[in-house]
Amino acid sequence: MLYRIYYILIFFSVFRLNAQTKGVVVDSLGMPIPYVSIFVENESATTTSEENGTFSIDVSAKAKLIFSALGYEKKTVLASDASKVVLKNMVFELDNIEIKKAKKPKTLEIGKVANAILEAFDTGPKIEAKFFPFEKQYEKTKWIKKIMLFTDSPIEGASLKLHVYSVDANGFPGEELLTQDLIVNLKKGIFRHQFDVYDLNIEMPENGIFVAFEKMRIEKNKVVKTIRDLRTGIERTEISYAPKVLCYIVKKQFSFFYTGGKWIKKENSEQEGESVQIYEPSLTLLLSN
């Protein structure tokens, strides 16, 4: 009897540690902000606000939630205080816009991987980045015209968030080069999508650029499957989020991903400077003049 009581107490203690936090993200005027990225500081859990600004996530009441959306100041809030989160609008000082003169178009695709096999898998709740170094030959095609990416989606119209980052002094992804979220909608099945960003005036920096994708954990992207165990006949529900982003297996010295509120550099810890096999997103860029 004492053992039963002991296990019951443990169950309820664990249950209290992680409870569902629900809330809404709004701007300073009280308008809901859709597709806000919500990370848990120093943990791998993450979620995304819905179109009406609402969100839910299973975390401890003492967990720190990091709210991030382009065009708004980043904010960290305790889960216990996150029933209504107000993000302050950022004021951007616009750079001078360079008018692209009409000329014979030149294009150059970069980031292609020769003789590589595409693989699709769920990368989990993190932002995956790919680094594009600058080369001398890009000087005549310095504008990013298209971001191209292979995806595999079981549903029509799944959404994905794309990011473009500068390179900081330590070689990590730095500031976002976009001023608003770049949300793209995807076709069902395996497709190579091409997203035209020429009008965003993104110039290829001389120290390179990071392009990344972020899977959004929203109802629209949810895929629910019922799986029956052939041996026992017991059914269980499996939840995942579309789409899967296809990747290449490549040899590189390092890769970057964002989780827990910070960028992580994955590298070969055994032999410094040696390349290691990594899964690299099938991102490529089309540069133009």
N, C-alpha and C positions, 0 to 999 in steps of 0.2 A: 504493500500500500504506500509506504513511504517513497519507494522508487517511482511509483506512478505519479505521485504528487511532485517529486523532484523533476521528472521529465516534462510534466505539464508546465511547471514554472520556467524551465529552460525554453520551452516552445514559445511562451508568451513574451519572454525577455527578448528572444531573437526577433519575434514579430514586431516588437516595439522599436527595435533598432532600425528597421527599414520599413517605412510606411509610404503610402502614395501621397506625394505632394502635388496638389493641383493649383493652378493659378492662371492669370492672364497677363500678357505683356502689352502695355499701351504707351503711346507717346505723351508728350507734355500737354496735349489737347484732349487726352483721354481716348484717342482713336486706337483701335487694336493694331498691333504690328504683326504681320504674318511672317512665317518662316525664320523666326529668330533662332539662332544656334544656341543651345543651352548645354553647357558642359559642367561636370562635377569636378571641382578642384581636386587634383591628385588622384582621381579615380577614372575608370574607363567608361562609366555610364554617361549617356548623353541622350538628348531628345531635341525636338524641334517644335516650335509653336505652330498651331494650325492657322488656316486663313483668317479665322476670327480672333487670333491672338492667344487662344487658350493652349495650355500644355499640362501634361502630367508626367511624373517620373517617380520611381521607387527609390528613395534615399532616406538616410537618417535625417532627423529634424535639425541636427547640428552640421549637416553637410553644407558646403559653400557652393552655390550655383553661380556660374559665370554666364551672363547673357550678352550675346554679341550679334550685331546686325549692322551691315554697312549703312552709313548715314546717321548712325546713333552712337553715343558714347557707350563703351563697354561698362558693364556694371556687375559687381559681385554681391550676392545677397544670400543670407542664411535661408535654408529651405523652410524653416519655421516662419519666415517673414515674407514668403514669396507668393502669397495669395494674389497680390497685385503689384506688378513690377513696372515702374515708370522709367522709360529710357529717354534721355535728353537728346534732342536733335543736334547734330553737329553742323557747324557752319563751315563750308569749304570755300577757300579762296581759289577761284578758278584760274588756271594757267592760261596764258595766251594760246589761242587755238591756231594751229598751223593749217592753212588752207592747202589741201592736196590738189595740186595742179593736174589738169587733165593731160595725161601722157600715155604712151603705149604701156599697158600694164605688164609688170614683171612680177612673177611669183616664185617662191621657193619654199618647199615643204621641209621642215626640220623635225628631228626627234624620231625619225623612222628607225625601226630595228630590222636588220636584214636576217632572213632565214630563221625567224623566231616563231614559236607556236603560241597562239593566243589561248589563255585559260581564263575561265570565269569562276569566281568564288566570292563569298561574302567577306569583305575586309573588316567588318565590325564597325563599332561606333567611333570612327576617327576620320580626320581629314588626311588624305594621301596626296603628297606633292611630288612633282617631277621637275627636276632642274634642267634648264636649257642654257648652256653656256653661250656666250657671244663669240662669234667668229668674224674675221675681217670681211668675208664675202657677204655678210648681212648688211653692209653699209648702204648698198643700193636698193635694199628691200627691208627697210627698218621698221615698218609698221605691221602689227599683227592683224591680219585680215580674217583668219578663221582659226577656231579651236576645234580640233577633230578628235573623236573618241569612240571606241567600240563599246557597246553595252549589250547586255542580254536581259530583257525584261519579260516577265510572264504576264504583264498587264499593259494595256494601252494607256498612254498619257502619264506615266510615272514621272516625277520631277526630281531633278538633281541640281545641286548648287555648285557653281564653278567659282574658283578664286584665282586671282592673279597677284603675286607678291613680288616685291623687290627683294634684293639680297642684302642682308645687314652686314655689319662689320665683321661678324664671326662666321659668315657664310651660311647662316640660317635664313629661312624665309622671314622677311621683314615686314614693311608696311604694305597694306593692300593698295594696289594701283587702280582699283575700281572705287567709285564713290557710292554705288548702290549694288544690292545683291543681284547677281546674275543667275536667275532661275531658268532652267531649260526643261522642256517637256520632251519625252522620249517615245519612240514607237515600240510596239510589242514585238518581241523576237530579237534576233541578233542583227544589229545594224551598226554601220559606221556613220555616226552623226557628224554633221558639219554645222557649227554655230558661227554665224557671221558677226564679228565684233569690230569691223573696220571703222564704224562710226564712233566707237568709244575712244579712238585716238590713243591706242596703247603703243608706245614706241619701245622697241627692243633695247633695254639698257646695256651699256658696255660691260657691266659686270655680271650679265646674265639675268635670268628671270625664273621664277617658280610658277608653275600652273598646277592647280590642285582641284580635286573634286570632293564634295561632301554629300554623303547620303543623308536624306532627311527622314527622320522617324515621325511621319505623319500618317493619318488615317488613309489618305489618298494612296500612299505607297505600300500599305500593309497587305501582306499576302498570308492568308490563313489556310493551312492544310490539315486535314484529318488523316492520320496515319494509323493503320491497324496492324498490330503485331500478329504475324501469321501463326506463331506458335501458341500464343495465349488468347488471341482474339480481342485483346484489350485495345481500345482506341485512345489516341492522345492527339492533342492539338499542337501544331507547330506554327509559330508566328515568325515571319521574316519580313524584310522590307526591300522592295524593288528600287532600283534595278541592281543587277550585278554588273560591275565594271570589268571588262576584260583586261587582262594584264599579260605582260611578257616576262619570261624568266631571263634575266640579263645578269652579267657580271659587272659589278660596280663597287667602288670603295665604301659607299654609304648611301643611305636613303633617309627621307624625312617623313614623319607623320605627326599629326597634332592630336593629343589626347590629354585629358585631365587638366586642361587650361594651359598647356605649354607644348612647344615643339620638341620632339624627341629625334635625336640623330642615331640611326641604327648603323653600326659599322662593324668591321671585323675586329674583334677584341683580341684575337690570338696573334695575328701578325699585322702590325700597323702598316698601312699603305697598300696592303694586299686587297685584291678585289674579292667580293663575296657574292654568291648568288642571291638575288632579290627578285621579288615580284614588282615590276614597274608598271604603272598605269599606261594603257595604250594611247596616251595623249600625244598628239603631234600638232604643230603649228604651221599655218600657211602664212608666210611673210609676203608683203607686197610693197610697192613703191608709193 
